[in-house]
């Protein structure tokens, strides 16, 4: 199971990013555990300056916008 963290303040873009990841993972039958991280100190530990950001298995893979479907699919 992949550990996916969506980093951000909990804004609409962050919520949409988490929903997209969940839906695309389900479409591709990839088991994921999605965590929404809003703690600024933890977000800064990843070097993120712009959200939403996505961390998969402790690797920062995206930041600054809602990722598109093709990009999300490439993570799985």
N, C-alpha and C positions, 0 to 999 in steps of 0.2 A: 504494500500500500504506500502510495506517495503522500508525503506530508507537504501540504500546500498552505502557505501563509499569505494572506492578503493584508498588506500593511497600509494603514491610512487612518484618517480621523473618524471614519464611519460615514463619510459623505455618500451621496448617491452614486458617484463614480466607483467608489470602493465596493459598495453593495452590488452594483451591476457587474463589476469584475468578478466577484466571488460567485455570483449566480451563473455567469457565462462559463467559468471554469467548471463548476459543478455539473452543468448541463452537458458540456462537451465531453467531460470525463465519462459521464453516464452513457452518452451516445457511443463512445469508443470502448465501453465496458472496462474502464480503468478505475480501480478502487482508489479513492482519495479521501484524505482527512483534511478538511478545510478549516483553518483557524483564521479568524479576523483579529488582527493585532492592532490595537489603537494606542498602546503605550508609546509615547514619543521617545523615551529613553531607549526602548528596545528597537524601535524603527531606526533610530540614529546609529545603533550598533551595526546595522547593515550598510551604512553609508548612504542612506536614501535621503535625498533632499526634496523630492517631488513625488507625490502619491497620486493614484494608487501604485503600489509596488507589489510584485509577486516574488515569493521565495519558494523554491521547490527543493525539498530535501536539503535545506540550509544553504542553497545557492541562489543568489539574486539573479532572476532571469528577465525582469522587466520593471520599469518604473516610469512614472510621469504621465500615463494615459491609460485608457481602457484598451487592453490588447485585443487585436482582431482574432477572428475565429481560426484562421490559418496559423497564426503564431501560437495560439493556445494548443491546437492540435499537434504542433511540432514538439511541444513539451512532453507529450504522451506517446 
